[in-house]
């Protein structure tokens, strides 16, 4: 887990627009985190996993909690991308 999340930080309140790029660089999910999140979402979406509370993704036990976290990671990245465009 990235240090920013280990310490409970998932965002920042900004007082000036010049801070946006720096904060996005620090708090945005990494490509690896987004890729893993998308893999988790895709795995739970498979017909054979419908209704399951626990599955394996890339050999790791993955629960519905991880699915919700994965959706949040992707949502944060999509929000940053849409605001950066």
PyMOL commands that set and color helices and strands:
alter all, ss='L'
color gray80, all
select helices_A, chain A and resi 3-6+17-27+31-45+47-49+64-84
alter helices_A, ss='H'
color red, helices_A
select strands_A, chain A and resi 54-57+60-63
alter strands_A, ss='S'
color yellow, strands_A
deselect
rebuild
show_as cartoon
